[in-house]
Amino acid sequence: MPTATHPAPSMPQFAPRTVEFGKVSTAQPALSHFVVTNTLHRALHIALDLSRVPELAGSAPLEQVLPAGATGKFPLTLRCHDVRTIRERCEFCVNGAHFAPLEVRGPG
């Protein structure tokens, strides 16, 4: 219960909700990050589901446990084998129960 000395924690921060890769070469993978800051007073388990975008298959780790107050970075590696526009909606899950969208955009 929140008190004057222990205020209610704010929501965890997830950024960016849209991961933009900009120009990508078919010869070299592109790297971007999805960042989570745990502002709660308890640990969070974050899991990414990137299965809708096979070009992100080399991204790791896909799960992290973030202690209270910690920030975690999920490196996302985009490997394009042909020239095309990527605009896919993936999702991430918090503590195995709360799902939220994560959009991935690649050149286009």
C-alpha positions as a Markdown table, in Angstrom:
| # | Residue | x | y | z |
|---|---|---|---|---|
| 1 | Met | 0.0 | 0.0 | 0.0 |
| 2 | Pro | 1.4 | 3.4 | -0.9 |
| 3 | Thr | 2.4 | 5.8 | 1.9 |
| 4 | Ala | 4.2 | 9.1 | 2.0 |
| 5 | Thr | 7.6 | 7.4 | 2.4 |
| 6 | His | 6.8 | 4.6 | -0.1 |
| 7 | Pro | 4.8 | 6.1 | -3.0 |
| 8 | Ala | 3.0 | 3.9 | -5.5 |
| 9 | Pro | 5.5 | 2.7 | -8.2 |
| 10 | Ser | 5.0 | 4.0 | -11.7 |
| 11 | Met | 4.5 | 1.7 | -14.7 |
| 12 | Pro | 7.6 | 0.1 | -16.2 |
| 13 | Gln | 9.0 | 2.0 | -19.2 |
| 14 | Phe | 9.3 | 0.4 | -22.6 |
| 15 | Ala | 11.0 | 2.2 | -25.4 |
| 16 | Pro | 10.8 | 2.5 | -28.3 |
| 17 | Arg | 7.4 | 0.8 | -29.0 |
| 18 | Thr | 8.3 | 1.1 | -32.7 |
| 19 | Val | 11.8 | -0.2 | -33.5 |
| 20 | Glu | 13.1 | 1.6 | -36.7 |
| 21 | Phe | 16.0 | 0.1 | -38.5 |
| 22 | Gly | 16.3 | 2.7 | -41.3 |
| 23 | Lys | 18.5 | 1.8 | -44.2 |
| 24 | Val | 19.7 | -1.8 | -44.0 |
| 25 | Ser | 22.2 | -3.6 | -46.2 |
| 26 | Thr | 21.7 | -7.1 | -47.4 |
| 27 | Ala | 25.5 | -7.7 | -46.8 |
| 28 | Gln | 25.5 | -6.7 | -43.2 |
| 29 | Pro | 23.0 | -7.0 | -40.3 |
| 30 | Ala | 21.5 | -3.9 | -38.7 |
| 31 | Leu | 21.3 | -3.5 | -34.9 |
| 32 | Ser | 18.7 | -1.6 | -32.8 |
| 33 | His | 17.5 | -2.0 | -29.2 |
| 34 | Phe | 14.3 | -2.4 | -27.3 |
| 35 | Val | 14.8 | -1.0 | -23.7 |
| 36 | Val | 12.9 | -1.8 | -20.6 |
| 37 | Thr | 13.3 | 0.1 | -17.3 |
| 38 | Asn | 11.7 | -1.5 | -14.3 |
| 39 | Thr | 10.4 | 1.3 | -12.0 |
| 40 | Leu | 8.5 | -1.2 | -9.8 |
| 41 | His | 9.5 | -2.5 | -6.4 |
| 42 | Arg | 9.7 | -6.1 | -7.6 |
| 43 | Ala | 11.4 | -8.0 | -10.4 |
| 44 | Leu | 9.9 | -8.3 | -13.9 |
| 45 | His | 10.3 | -11.1 | -16.4 |
| 46 | Ile | 10.2 | -9.7 | -20.0 |
| 47 | Ala | 9.9 | -12.1 | -23.0 |
| 48 | Leu | 9.9 | -11.0 | -26.6 |
| 49 | Asp | 8.0 | -12.9 | -29.3 |
| 50 | Leu | 9.7 | -12.1 | -32.6 |
| 51 | Ser | 8.5 | -15.2 | -34.5 |
| 52 | Arg | 6.5 | -13.0 | -37.0 |
| 53 | Val | 9.7 | -11.5 | -38.3 |
| 54 | Pro | 12.2 | -14.3 | -39.5 |
| 55 | Glu | 14.7 | -11.6 | -40.3 |
| 56 | Leu | 15.1 | -11.0 | -36.5 |
| 57 | Ala | 15.9 | -14.7 | -35.8 |
| 58 | Gly | 19.5 | -13.9 | -34.7 |
| 59 | Ser | 18.3 | -11.5 | -31.9 |
| 60 | Ala | 19.2 | -12.6 | -28.4 |
| 61 | Pro | 18.5 | -12.7 | -25.5 |
| 62 | Leu | 14.7 | -12.9 | -26.0 |
| 63 | Glu | 14.0 | -13.0 | -22.2 |
| 64 | Gln | 15.4 | -11.2 | -19.2 |
| 65 | Val | 14.6 | -10.9 | -15.6 |
| 66 | Leu | 14.9 | -7.3 | -14.4 |
| 67 | Pro | 15.3 | -6.6 | -10.7 |
| 68 | Ala | 13.5 | -3.6 | -9.2 |
| 69 | Gly | 15.1 | -0.4 | -10.6 |
| 70 | Ala | 17.1 | -2.1 | -13.3 |
| 71 | Thr | 17.2 | -1.3 | -17.0 |
| 72 | Gly | 17.5 | -4.1 | -19.6 |
| 73 | Lys | 18.4 | -3.8 | -23.3 |
| 74 | Phe | 17.2 | -6.3 | -25.9 |
| 75 | Pro | 19.5 | -6.1 | -28.9 |
| 76 | Leu | 17.5 | -6.7 | -32.1 |
| 77 | Thr | 19.5 | -7.9 | -35.1 |
| 78 | Leu | 17.8 | -7.5 | -38.5 |
| 79 | Arg | 19.3 | -9.6 | -41.4 |
| 80 | Cys | 17.8 | -8.9 | -44.8 |
| 81 | His | 18.4 | -11.3 | -47.6 |
| 82 | Asp | 16.5 | -9.3 | -50.2 |
| 83 | Val | 15.3 | -5.8 | -50.5 |
| 84 | Arg | 11.9 | -5.3 | -49.1 |
| 85 | Thr | 10.0 | -3.2 | -46.6 |
| 86 | Ile | 9.4 | -4.7 | -43.2 |
| 87 | Arg | 6.5 | -3.5 | -41.1 |
| 88 | Glu | 5.5 | -6.2 | -38.6 |
| 89 | Arg | 3.9 | -6.3 | -35.3 |
| 90 | Cys | 5.5 | -8.5 | -32.7 |
| 91 | Glu | 4.8 | -8.5 | -29.0 |
| 92 | Phe | 6.4 | -8.7 | -25.6 |
| 93 | Cys | 5.1 | -10.3 | -22.4 |
| 94 | Val | 5.5 | -9.1 | -18.9 |
| 95 | Asn | 5.5 | -11.7 | -16.1 |
| 96 | Gly | 3.9 | -14.3 | -18.4 |
| 97 | Ala | 0.5 | -12.5 | -18.2 |
| 98 | His | 0.6 | -9.0 | -19.8 |
| 99 | Phe | 1.0 | -8.7 | -23.5 |
| 100 | Ala | 1.9 | -5.5 | -25.4 |
| 101 | Pro | 2.7 | -4.8 | -29.1 |
| 102 | Leu | 6.1 | -4.0 | -30.4 |
| 103 | Glu | 6.3 | -2.8 | -34.0 |
| 104 | Val | 9.4 | -3.5 | -36.2 |
| 105 | Arg | 10.1 | -1.4 | -39.3 |
| 106 | Gly | 12.8 | -2.0 | -41.8 |
| 107 | Pro | 13.8 | -0.1 | -44.8 |
| 108 | Gly | 11.1 | 1.3 | -46.8 |
